[in-house]
Amino acid sequence: MMMMMMMMMIDVLVDAAADINECAMHNGNCSQLCSNNIGSFACSCHTGFRMAPDKRTCVGEFLHCILFITQYLLHFYSYFGRISQSINLKVSYQ
């Protein structure tokens, strides 16, 4: 029984040591973020981007937006509805 438990522990250690970090080379071919998992990896995107169907390329959501300026504000609205931002452009001098 003890011998079988030791063999199982060795198998686990060998499997963990044999894991290849796919993210270490060329970022796993991910366009932005790569997360290594035991026996696999996953690509992900920064905020403001979404994963393309190829599961490796991130596409900017900012390509689908409305940008306009009012008197002192710059307004940005994403068609996806997840991002809306207004920036105050008025500069005060003292």
N, C-alpha and C positions, 0 to 999 in steps of 0.2 A: 504494500500500500504506500509506504513512504517512497519507494523507488518510483512508483507511478506519479505521485505528486511532484517529485523532483523533475521527472521527464516533462510533465505538463508545464512547470515553471520555466524550464529551459526552452520549450516550444514558444511560450509567450515572449521570452526575452529575445529569441532569435527572430521572431516575427517583427517585434518592435525595432530591433537593430537593422533588419533588412528593409525597412520602410525607406523609400526614396522620396526625398523632398522635391517634388515636381516644381515647386515655386522658386527653388534656388537657381534654376536655369531659365533664363529668358522670362522670368516672372510667370512661369507656367503657360506662356502665351496668352496671358490675361492682359487686357488693355489697361487695367488699373490695379485692382487689389487681388491678391492670391492668398488663399488660406490652405495650408497643408493639413491633411488628415491622414491617419494611418491607412495606407493602401489607396489613397485617392487625394484629390485636391478640389477646391471650388474657387471660382472667380466671383468677384462682387464689384460693386461700383460705389463711387463717392456720392454724397448728397447732390442732387440736381442731375443725376444721370440714371439711366435704366439699362438693364441687361438686354442685349440684342438676342435674336433667336439662336445664334451660334453659341450662346452661353459663355463667351469669352470676350466679346466686344461691348464696351459701354457707349451708349449713345446719349448725347447731351439733350436734356429736355428744354434747354434754353433756345433751341432752334425753333420751337413752337411757342412763340410768345408775342405779347403786345408791349411796346415800349413807347411812352409818350411823356412830354414835359408840359407841366403847367407853370404858373408864374415862378415859383421857387422850388418845385418838387419834380423829381424824376420818378415816374411810376413804371413798374414792371409787373406784368401779370402772365403767368404760365397758362397755356391752354389746358394743361393737365389739372389745374386747380390746386396744386399742392404748394405753389410758391407765389406769393404776391409781396411786393416790397415797394416802399416809397422812401426816397432819399431826399433830405432837405438840402437844397443847393444854395440857400441864402447864407452869405458870409457876413458876419458882423465885425465891424472894425471898432476898436476902442482907442 
